[in-house]
Amino acid sequence: MQVFCSCSVDKSVRIWDVRCAPSSACKITLDNTHESDVNVISWNCTEQHFIASGGDDGVIKVWDLRQYKVIQWTVYSAISVS
């Protein structure tokens, strides 16, 4: 697989394809994924269309990239998830 995901202080999660030119490498952008900064992101090891994100809002979310939406979330703590 030649894609990776990134997260940012702008509350976004992005999926990139390194085989593409830099101007078109960002394939998926999920804006406003958390109430504040997104600190961590992880692919599901067995189901490649699922990712999990965690942010300063203390929430962990599981995303289905086929549907571009949250399929499950939980408040992890009153402090940030990092």
CORFENSUL-V411646 format. One record per residue. N is the residue number from 1. RES is the residue in one letter. SS is DSSP state (A for helix, B for strand, O for the rest). PHI is phi as a letter, one per 30 degrees, with the letter a starting at -180 (NA if undefined). PSI is psi in whole degrees, 0 to 359 (999 if undefined). Layout:
# CORFENSUL-V411646
N;RES;SS;PHI;PSI
N;RES;SS;PHI;PSI
This chain:
# CORFENSUL-V411646
1;M;O;NA;135
2;Q;O;c;42
3;V;B;b;156
4;F;B;b;165
5;C;B;c;153
6;S;B;b;158
7;C;B;b;163
8;S;O;a;165
9;V;O;d;348
10;D;O;d;11
11;K;O;i;13
12;S;O;c;159
13;V;B;b;133
14;R;B;b;146
15;I;B;c;128
16;W;B;c;146
17;D;B;c;113
18;V;O;d;349
19;R;O;d;346
20;C;O;c;162
21;A;O;d;148
22;P;A;e;324
23;S;A;d;343
24;S;A;b;15
25;A;O;d;332
26;C;B;d;112
27;K;B;c;328
28;I;B;b;132
29;T;B;b;123
30;L;B;c;107
31;D;O;d;154
32;N;O;h;49
33;T;O;d;337
34;H;O;b;170
35;E;O;d;342
36;S;O;a;199
37;D;O;e;141
38;V;B;c;121
39;N;B;c;326
40;V;B;b;152
41;I;B;b;147
42;S;B;a;137
43;W;B;d;149
44;N;O;d;134
45;C;O;d;331
46;T;O;c;333
47;E;O;c;100
48;Q;O;d;350
49;H;O;c;3
50;F;B;c;135
51;I;B;b;156
52;A;B;c;143
53;S;B;b;151
54;G;B;b;145
55;G;B;b;183
56;D;O;d;344
57;D;O;d;358
58;G;O;i;13
59;V;B;c;140
60;I;B;c;130
61;K;B;b;143
62;V;B;c;127
63;W;B;c;139
64;D;B;c;109
65;L;O;d;345
66;R;O;d;330
67;Q;O;c;353
68;Y;O;h;41
69;K;B;b;164
70;V;B;d;131
71;I;B;c;343
72;Q;B;a;146
73;W;B;a;157
74;T;B;b;145
75;V;B;d;113
76;Y;O;d;316
77;S;O;a;170
78;A;O;d;352
79;I;O;c;175
80;S;O;d;153
81;V;O;c;120
82;S;O;b;999
